[in-house]
Amino acid sequence: MATLGDIAVSGALNLLGAFIFLLAFAILRIQPFNDRVYFPKWYLKGLRSSASHSGAFARRIVNLDFRSYTRFLNWMPEALKMPEPELIDHAGLDSAVYLRIYLMGLKIFVPIAFLAWAILVPVNYTNDTLEKAQLVSNVTASDIDKLSISNVPLKSQRFWAHIVMAYAFTFWTCYVLLKEYEKIASMRLQFLSSEGRRPDQFTVLVRNVPPDPDESVSELVEHFFLVNHPHHYLIHQVVCNANKLASLVKKKKSKQNWLDYYQLKYDRNQSQRPLKKTGFLGLWGEKVDAIDHHISEIKKLSEEIEEEREKVLKDPKSIMPAAFVSFKTRWGAAVCAQTQQSRNPTLWLTEWAPEPRDVYWENLAIPYMSLSVRRLIIGVAFFFLTFFFMIPIASVQALASIEGIEKKAPFLKPIIEIKFIKSVIQGFLPGIALKLFLIFLPTILMIMSKFEGFLSISSLERRSATRYYIFLIINVFLGSILAGAAFEQLNSFINQSANEIPKTIGVAVPLKATFFITYIMVDGWAGIAGEVLMLKPLILYHLKNFFLVKTEKDREEAMDPGSLGFNTGEPRIQLYFLLGLVYATVTPVLLPFIIIFFAFAYVVFRHQIINVYNQEYESGAAFWPDVHGRVITALVISQLALLGLMSTKEAAQSAPFLIALPVLTIWFHGFCNGRHKSAFVKYPLQEAMMKDTLERARDPNFNLKAYLQDAYIHPVFKGGDDDEDDDLSKKLETESVLVPTKRQSRKNTPAPSKISGASSPSLFEVVKNGDP
């Protein structure tokens, strides 16, 4: 059990760590040779040029202006200067709304902390319950716990203060949530109406195209949409299984990087040709000339790539029963994406297409009918992962304590009983142990989401974020509380009668606040400071710059700006919402630590979004309903936890008044979703028509067909190192051009084909006459 002194030591260590990270960042960011690491976004936008090509050699490497070192924290006010509309133009709506999550945390918890410290802390502190409990039942407690609800005696009338504050905190949280939902829904609609033309605004993804013996998938798609969307259908692109081809292209690029490395090595020292071993990772095998070996490997891969490309283009089995279908207007795309296309609701399934850079191409090759089975498998796997993960987490929490270390390593007892060492272990070790234990979890959850078959990077991240949040609730929050209560109150559990155990747990739950305080300082203070330092991208950039970079293009590719990482960052934020709402009425002393996290993280991530991160996609803040739902979940958990705690306190008169809170909160969630959620999942036809009308008036001669022609062609057929890629891209488009259908039903198609631009009857006449 961490004491007030332990918390102070932990706070000092984490503040020192955060200060060291910030100081290192402040020094490294102003060095010219690090400019591309800490300002890559401006380079990608073409608004910043390298400082390493002019001036003396020393000035190209090191900043010799000593006055700049005295202003090592000036990046913080600079990060706050850019107004939100400019930030949206600069980084997109997703990034701006992500920052609003931190602001929402401040809006919720600053007033709550003020009320809790003004009312609940005096109510809790002016009791002596814990002092008596320590004497009678040997319950462990610290000075911090005397500020918690645990210090209020059973059946006390003081619990009315906690009930009233629970209502006040709930109403204030719901008010802030409602205002944020309204604001962000408005921002999303304004963003969609004001942004420029994008392929996904005109495009729908259609899946589960039924097989047809007379027509290919491409012919069938054109026929179906010419019949059912005659005035709006424009063009389509069938989905092909190019996963193997993409893997070969990626492998070739890796070989090319190694060839560049060995070529540079040889250019620097031509006295000896570089050698390598052909075995695994170059650890064993025959020694060969590294340059000749990689030239040979690249040539072999180029032949395999060419062969696989031809297979993808010609083999009907490589064509999936899915297509990206584009329309002449946004209105036509909105109607198709938001309606049922056929009598059979399992066929011709349509949804808005992700923007091209958001498409996760590997999953497009997964048969639609296998998705349900895949999601069932992953659901079961996640269940076992979540509940079996609790065992090692509980074990680590037990070992990361004075009692656990003394039990497993008794010879260390003289050392760990030293006051400072003991404070470090109790105030620092549990939080860092938990953080290290969770380090690989996001990667595991992302792999599981990819296996499920989601088609866009944004949906993959949202699903991973949902699972990560569930995991944090069950393992980090509930697991730490329950396991911690059992371990720390073990003496009481053994010596008490069975009917006294719930009361002991009721006292123990708020006592776990000290562990979460240490975790917040490790993860939310030092961890956020480490985020801005970007140590890993810094090291990787300089390694690539030294070993691989030959041209300015190579130097741009060596930059790794990264992105927000919604699948890891947002669930972490939600854990702080959960802790803050749960402990606001139970142990208010935790709230200032959470407020510091939200304020510090807001400044850091605003700086990163402005200068560093380059988002992979833009979803128009489609994730906000998930954020809203998770805060509501935290609010309901906090209410149920307080209700359960009150039942152990024998507050029979006041506890029933809490029952209405979860009911009202769930009703509020339904109200908010009913009022605003449609703005995040549907595109209003009125907005679509207005946008189309304005665009036609401003640019009546725009060639939309040419704009959309290759927007959704698989990336391996776009661009490349040689002209063959462009030729194959054109070949793919040519082979996607449809021939007139053999079906007689096509005679009645009331719209022109994209082949000749003629109507169906004249098209049929062309087919009869044998004209190509």
Secondary structure, 3 states (H helix, E strand, C coil): CCCHHHHHHHHHHHHHHHHHHHHHHHHHCCCHHHHHHHCHHHHHCCCCCCHHHCCCHHHHHCCCCHHHHHHCCCHHHHHHHCCHHHHHHHHCHHHHHHHHHHHHHHHHHHHHHHHHHHHHHHHHHCCCHHHHHHHHCCCCCCCHHHHCHHHCCCCCCCHHHHHHHHHHHHHHHHHHHHHHHHHHHHHHHHHHHHCCCCHHHCEEEEECCCCCCCCCHHHHHHHHHHHHCCCCEEEEEEEECCHHHHHHHHHHHHHHHHHHHHHHHHHHCCCCCCEEECCHHHCCCCEEEHHHHHHHHHHHHHHHHHHHHHHHHHCHHHEEEEEEEEECCHHHHHHHHCCCCCCCCCCCEEEECCCHHHECHHHHHCCHHHHHHHHHHHHHHHHHHHHHHHHHHHHHHHHCCHHHHHHHCHHHHHHHCCHHHHHHHHHCHHHHHHHHHCCCHHHHHHHHHHHHCCCEHHHHHHHHHHHHHHHHHHHHHHHHHHHHHHHHCHHHHHHCCHHHHHHHHHHHHHHCHHHHHHHHHHHHHHHHHHHHHCHHHHHHHHHHHHHCCCCHHHHHHHCCCCCCCHHHHHHHHHHHHHHHHHHHCCCHHHHHHHHHHHHHHHHHHHHHHHHCCCCCCCCCCCCHHHHHHHHHHHHHHHHHHHHHHHHHCCCCCCHHHHCHHHHHHHHHHHHHHHHHHHHHHCCCHHHHHHHHHHHHHHCCCCCHHHHHCCCCCCHHHCCCCCHHHHHHHHHHHHHHCCCCCCCHHHHHCCCCCCCCCCCHHHHHHHHHHCCC
